[in-house]
Amino acid sequence: MSEPIKIDIWSDIACPWCYIGKRKFEAGSGLFSGAGDGRAVEVEYHSFELSPDTPVDFDGSEVDFLAGHKGIPAEQVHQMLDRVTGIASSVGLDYDFDALQHTNTVKAHELLHFAKAQGKQLELAERLFQAYFIEGGHVGRVESLADLAESVGLDRAEALAAMESGEYLESVREDQRTAAEYGINGVPFFVIDGKYGVSGAQDAATFAQVLEQVWSERAAEPAATAEASA
């Protein structure tokens, strides 16, 4: 019963709902773990690119990008972003879409795999989200990404070399193939204990409920096995 529940999260650094979902999941897993008896979770992030054709240096604002990408009027985009900003604020995130630098995220995903190999993936994921949505940082250029890697305790030169060589690109593609096999076509997407899928930035209580259900099922398994062998 002491083994943590594994949570596999497909997300993109450029996805505003993924950062909101991260905060809501953290709150929900906190409620779950707070119930004691060894309840715990183990989180791993997986790569998903919302707009793989985006250039590293996009010439325009987030409003420009979304208006062109979704084919909707700029005024409607402003309303959408205002709504997302309000929801982000409700979970303690101060989004700044005016400062945001839209970019390609494949190198950020490669860096997340590098960080996973160094035991620093969770710290880097948080740092990348913060840089992108709150600080107006550039998360598409390898030099900027190497700086962010160094800020969470990773070796800057090693991080830069990993991105420049494309060492972890195949790991990114493998995550994307797995997402396709699971039928994941939007993020965030949470796979809990390898058998339950939760889509979107659900409320903390929903995450806590699913985790508790998995925990209860685990507790029931030894009893059922003992009964069957009796």
C-alpha positions as a Markdown table, in Angstrom:
| # | Residue | x | y | z |
|---|---|---|---|---|
| 1 | Met | 0.0 | 0.0 | 0.0 |
| 2 | Ser | 3.0 | 2.3 | 0.3 |
| 3 | Glu | 3.7 | 2.5 | -3.5 |
| 4 | Pro | 2.7 | 5.9 | -4.9 |
| 5 | Ile | 0.0 | 6.2 | -7.5 |
| 6 | Lys | 1.7 | 6.9 | -10.8 |
| 7 | Ile | 0.3 | 10.0 | -12.7 |
| 8 | Asp | 1.4 | 10.4 | -16.3 |
| 9 | Ile | 0.5 | 13.9 | -17.6 |
| 10 | Trp | 0.5 | 14.9 | -21.3 |
| 11 | Ser | 0.9 | 18.7 | -21.6 |
| 12 | Asp | 2.5 | 21.5 | -23.6 |
| 13 | Ile | 4.4 | 24.4 | -22.1 |
| 14 | Ala | 2.4 | 26.7 | -24.4 |
| 15 | Cys | -1.0 | 25.5 | -23.1 |
| 16 | Pro | -2.6 | 27.8 | -20.6 |
| 17 | Trp | -5.0 | 25.2 | -19.3 |
| 18 | Cys | -2.0 | 22.8 | -18.6 |
| 19 | Tyr | -0.6 | 25.2 | -16.1 |
| 20 | Ile | -4.0 | 25.8 | -14.6 |
| 21 | Gly | -4.6 | 22.0 | -14.6 |
| 22 | Lys | -1.2 | 21.5 | -12.9 |
| 23 | Arg | -2.2 | 23.8 | -10.0 |
| 24 | Lys | -5.6 | 22.1 | -9.7 |
| 25 | Phe | -4.0 | 18.6 | -9.8 |
| 26 | Glu | -1.5 | 19.7 | -7.1 |
| 27 | Ala | -4.3 | 20.9 | -4.9 |
| 28 | Gly | -6.3 | 17.6 | -5.5 |
| 29 | Ser | -3.3 | 15.4 | -4.9 |
| 30 | Gly | -2.6 | 17.4 | -1.7 |
| 31 | Leu | -6.1 | 16.6 | -0.5 |
| 32 | Phe | -5.5 | 13.0 | -1.3 |
| 33 | Ser | -2.1 | 12.7 | 0.4 |
| 34 | Gly | -3.4 | 14.7 | 3.4 |
| 35 | Ala | -5.7 | 11.8 | 4.2 |
| 36 | Gly | -2.6 | 9.8 | 5.4 |
| 37 | Asp | -2.0 | 6.1 | 5.5 |
| 38 | Gly | 0.9 | 6.4 | 3.1 |
| 39 | Arg | -1.1 | 8.0 | 0.3 |
| 40 | Ala | 1.2 | 9.6 | -2.3 |
| 41 | Val | 1.6 | 10.2 | -6.0 |
| 42 | Glu | 4.5 | 10.1 | -8.5 |
| 43 | Val | 4.2 | 12.5 | -11.4 |
| 44 | Glu | 5.8 | 12.2 | -14.9 |
| 45 | Tyr | 5.3 | 14.7 | -17.7 |
| 46 | His | 5.0 | 13.7 | -21.3 |
| 47 | Ser | 5.3 | 15.7 | -24.5 |
| 48 | Phe | 2.4 | 17.1 | -26.6 |
| 49 | Glu | 2.8 | 19.9 | -29.1 |
| 50 | Leu | -0.4 | 21.9 | -29.7 |
| 51 | Ser | 1.1 | 23.8 | -32.7 |
| 52 | Pro | 4.2 | 22.0 | -34.0 |
| 53 | Asp | 4.3 | 24.2 | -37.1 |
| 54 | Thr | 4.8 | 27.4 | -35.0 |
| 55 | Pro | 8.2 | 29.1 | -35.8 |
| 56 | Val | 10.7 | 29.6 | -33.0 |
| 57 | Asp | 10.4 | 33.3 | -33.4 |
| 58 | Phe | 6.8 | 34.1 | -34.1 |
| 59 | Asp | 6.3 | 37.6 | -35.5 |
| 60 | Gly | 3.3 | 38.9 | -33.5 |
| 61 | Ser | 1.3 | 38.8 | -30.3 |
| 62 | Glu | -0.6 | 35.9 | -28.7 |
| 63 | Val | -3.8 | 37.6 | -30.0 |
| 64 | Asp | -2.3 | 37.6 | -33.5 |
| 65 | Phe | -1.4 | 34.0 | -33.3 |
| 66 | Leu | -4.7 | 32.8 | -32.0 |
| 67 | Ala | -6.7 | 34.9 | -34.4 |
| 68 | Gly | -4.8 | 33.4 | -37.3 |
| 69 | His | -4.6 | 29.9 | -35.9 |
| 70 | Lys | -8.3 | 29.6 | -34.9 |
| 71 | Gly | -9.6 | 32.0 | -37.6 |
| 72 | Ile | -11.6 | 34.1 | -35.1 |
| 73 | Pro | -11.8 | 37.9 | -34.7 |
| 74 | Ala | -9.2 | 39.6 | -32.5 |
| 75 | Glu | -11.9 | 41.0 | -30.2 |
| 76 | Gln | -13.1 | 37.4 | -29.5 |
| 77 | Val | -9.6 | 36.3 | -28.7 |
| 78 | His | -9.2 | 39.2 | -26.2 |
| 79 | Gln | -12.4 | 38.0 | -24.5 |
| 80 | Met | -11.1 | 34.4 | -24.4 |
| 81 | Leu | -7.7 | 35.5 | -22.9 |
| 82 | Asp | -9.4 | 37.6 | -20.3 |
| 83 | Arg | -11.5 | 34.6 | -19.2 |
| 84 | Val | -8.4 | 32.4 | -19.0 |
| 85 | Thr | -6.5 | 35.0 | -17.1 |
| 86 | Gly | -9.3 | 35.2 | -14.6 |
| 87 | Ile | -9.4 | 31.4 | -14.1 |
| 88 | Ala | -5.6 | 31.3 | -13.8 |
| 89 | Ser | -5.8 | 34.0 | -11.1 |
| 90 | Ser | -8.3 | 31.9 | -9.2 |
| 91 | Val | -5.5 | 29.3 | -8.7 |
| 92 | Gly | -2.8 | 31.8 | -7.9 |
| 93 | Leu | -1.3 | 32.3 | -11.4 |
| 94 | Asp | -0.7 | 35.8 | -12.8 |
| 95 | Tyr | -0.8 | 35.3 | -16.5 |
| 96 | Asp | 0.6 | 38.1 | -18.7 |
| 97 | Phe | -0.6 | 37.4 | -22.3 |
| 98 | Asp | 0.6 | 40.9 | -23.4 |
| 99 | Ala | 4.2 | 39.9 | -22.6 |
| 100 | Leu | 4.0 | 36.3 | -23.8 |
| 101 | Gln | 6.3 | 35.3 | -26.6 |
| 102 | His | 4.7 | 32.6 | -28.7 |
| 103 | Thr | 7.1 | 30.0 | -29.9 |
| 104 | Asn | 7.7 | 26.4 | -31.0 |
| 105 | Thr | 8.0 | 24.2 | -27.9 |
| 106 | Val | 9.8 | 21.1 | -29.2 |
| 107 | Lys | 13.1 | 22.1 | -27.6 |
| 108 | Ala | 11.4 | 22.7 | -24.3 |
| 109 | His | 10.0 | 19.2 | -24.5 |
| 110 | Glu | 13.5 | 17.8 | -25.3 |
| 111 | Leu | 14.8 | 19.7 | -22.3 |
| 112 | Leu | 12.1 | 18.2 | -20.1 |
| 113 | His | 13.3 | 14.7 | -21.0 |
| 114 | Phe | 16.9 | 15.7 | -20.2 |
| 115 | Ala | 15.7 | 17.0 | -16.9 |
| 116 | Lys | 13.8 | 13.8 | -16.2 |
| 117 | Ala | 17.0 | 11.8 | -16.7 |
| 118 | Gln | 18.6 | 14.1 | -14.1 |
| 119 | Gly | 15.7 | 13.8 | -11.6 |
| 120 | Lys | 14.6 | 17.4 | -12.1 |
| 121 | Gln | 11.7 | 17.2 | -14.5 |
| 122 | Leu | 9.0 | 18.5 | -12.1 |
| 123 | Glu | 11.1 | 21.5 | -11.1 |
| 124 | Leu | 11.8 | 22.4 | -14.8 |
| 125 | Ala | 8.2 | 22.0 | -15.8 |
| 126 | Glu | 7.1 | 24.5 | -13.2 |
| 127 | Arg | 10.0 | 26.9 | -14.3 |
| 128 | Leu | 9.1 | 26.7 | -18.0 |
| 129 | Phe | 5.4 | 27.4 | -17.3 |
| 130 | Gln | 6.3 | 30.3 | -15.1 |
| 131 | Ala | 8.7 | 31.8 | -17.6 |
| 132 | Tyr | 6.3 | 31.5 | -20.5 |
| 133 | Phe | 3.0 | 32.6 | -19.0 |
| 134 | Ile | 4.0 | 34.9 | -16.2 |
| 135 | Glu | 7.5 | 36.4 | -17.0 |
| 136 | Gly | 7.3 | 36.7 | -20.8 |
| 137 | Gly | 10.3 | 34.5 | -21.2 |
| 138 | His | 11.3 | 32.8 | -24.5 |
| 139 | Val | 11.0 | 29.0 | -24.2 |
| 140 | Gly | 11.8 | 28.2 | -27.8 |
| 141 | Arg | 15.5 | 29.3 | -28.1 |
| 142 | Val | 18.0 | 26.8 | -26.8 |
| 143 | Glu | 20.2 | 29.5 | -25.1 |
| 144 | Ser | 17.2 | 30.8 | -23.1 |
| 145 | Leu | 16.1 | 27.3 | -22.3 |
| 146 | Ala | 19.6 | 26.5 | -21.0 |
| 147 | Asp | 19.4 | 29.4 | -18.7 |
| 148 | Leu | 16.1 | 28.1 | -17.3 |
| 149 | Ala | 17.6 | 24.7 | -16.9 |
| 150 | Glu | 20.5 | 26.2 | -14.9 |
| 151 | Ser | 18.0 | 28.0 | -12.7 |
| 152 | Val | 16.7 | 24.7 | -11.4 |
| 153 | Gly | 20.1 | 23.2 | -10.7 |
| 154 | Leu | 20.8 | 21.5 | -14.0 |
| 155 | Asp | 24.2 | 21.8 | -15.7 |
| 156 | Arg | 23.8 | 24.5 | -18.4 |
| 157 | Ala | 26.4 | 23.2 | -20.8 |
| 158 | Glu | 25.0 | 19.6 | -20.6 |
| 159 | Ala | 21.4 | 20.9 | -21.1 |
| 160 | Leu | 22.5 | 23.0 | -24.1 |
| 161 | Ala | 24.4 | 20.1 | -25.7 |
| 162 | Ala | 21.4 | 17.8 | -25.2 |
| 163 | Met | 19.2 | 20.2 | -27.1 |
| 164 | Glu | 21.6 | 21.0 | -29.8 |
| 165 | Ser | 22.3 | 17.4 | -30.5 |
| 166 | Gly | 18.6 | 16.4 | -30.5 |
| 167 | Glu | 19.5 | 13.6 | -28.1 |
| 168 | Tyr | 16.0 | 13.5 | -26.6 |
| 169 | Leu | 13.9 | 14.2 | -29.7 |
| 170 | Glu | 13.0 | 10.6 | -30.2 |
| 171 | Ser | 11.7 | 10.5 | -26.6 |
| 172 | Val | 9.5 | 13.4 | -27.4 |
| 173 | Arg | 8.2 | 11.6 | -30.5 |
| 174 | Glu | 7.6 | 8.5 | -28.5 |
| 175 | Asp | 5.4 | 10.4 | -26.0 |
| 176 | Gln | 3.5 | 11.8 | -29.0 |
| 177 | Arg | 3.0 | 8.3 | -30.5 |
| 178 | Thr | 1.7 | 7.0 | -27.1 |
| 179 | Ala | -0.7 | 10.0 | -26.9 |
| 180 | Ala | -2.1 | 9.0 | -30.3 |
| 181 | Glu | -2.4 | 5.4 | -29.2 |
| 182 | Tyr | -4.4 | 6.6 | -26.2 |
| 183 | Gly | -6.6 | 8.8 | -28.4 |
| 184 | Ile | -5.4 | 11.9 | -26.6 |
| 185 | Asn | -6.1 | 14.9 | -28.9 |
| 186 | Gly | -6.1 | 17.7 | -26.3 |
| 187 | Val | -4.2 | 18.6 | -23.1 |
| 188 | Pro | -3.8 | 18.5 | -20.2 |
| 189 | Phe | -4.5 | 14.8 | -20.1 |
| 190 | Phe | -3.9 | 12.8 | -16.9 |
| 191 | Val | -3.4 | 9.0 | -17.0 |
| 192 | Ile | -3.8 | 7.7 | -13.4 |
| 193 | Asp | -2.3 | 4.4 | -12.4 |
| 194 | Gly | -2.2 | 3.4 | -16.1 |
| 195 | Lys | -5.9 | 2.8 | -16.3 |
| 196 | Tyr | -7.9 | 6.0 | -15.7 |
| 197 | Gly | -7.9 | 9.0 | -18.0 |
| 198 | Val | -8.9 | 12.5 | -16.8 |
| 199 | Ser | -9.1 | 15.2 | -19.5 |
| 200 | Gly | -8.8 | 18.9 | -18.9 |
| 201 | Ala | -8.2 | 21.2 | -15.9 |
| 202 | Gln | -10.7 | 19.5 | -13.6 |
| 203 | Asp | -11.4 | 20.8 | -10.1 |
| 204 | Ala | -9.1 | 19.7 | -7.2 |
| 205 | Ala | -12.0 | 17.7 | -5.7 |
| 206 | Thr | -12.3 | 15.7 | -8.9 |
| 207 | Phe | -8.7 | 14.7 | -8.9 |
| 208 | Ala | -8.8 | 13.9 | -5.2 |
| 209 | Gln | -11.8 | 11.7 | -5.8 |
| 210 | Val | -10.2 | 9.7 | -8.7 |
| 211 | Leu | -7.0 | 9.2 | -6.6 |
| 212 | Glu | -9.0 | 8.0 | -3.7 |
| 213 | Gln | -10.9 | 5.6 | -5.9 |
| 214 | Val | -7.7 | 4.1 | -7.2 |
| 215 | Trp | -6.3 | 3.8 | -3.7 |
| 216 | Ser | -9.5 | 2.0 | -2.5 |
| 217 | Glu | -9.3 | -0.4 | -5.5 |
| 218 | Arg | -5.7 | -1.2 | -4.6 |
| 219 | Ala | -6.7 | -1.9 | -1.0 |
| 220 | Ala | -9.4 | -4.2 | -2.2 |
| 221 | Glu | -7.1 | -6.3 | -4.5 |
| 222 | Pro | -5.2 | -8.2 | -1.8 |
| 223 | Ala | -8.4 | -9.0 | -0.1 |
| 224 | Ala | -10.0 | -10.3 | -3.3 |
| 225 | Thr | -6.8 | -12.4 | -4.0 |
| 226 | Ala | -6.8 | -13.9 | -0.5 |
| 227 | Glu | -10.5 | -14.7 | -0.9 |
| 228 | Ala | -10.0 | -16.4 | -4.2 |
| 229 | Ser | -7.2 | -18.6 | -2.9 |
| 230 | Ala | -9.0 | -19.5 | 0.3 |
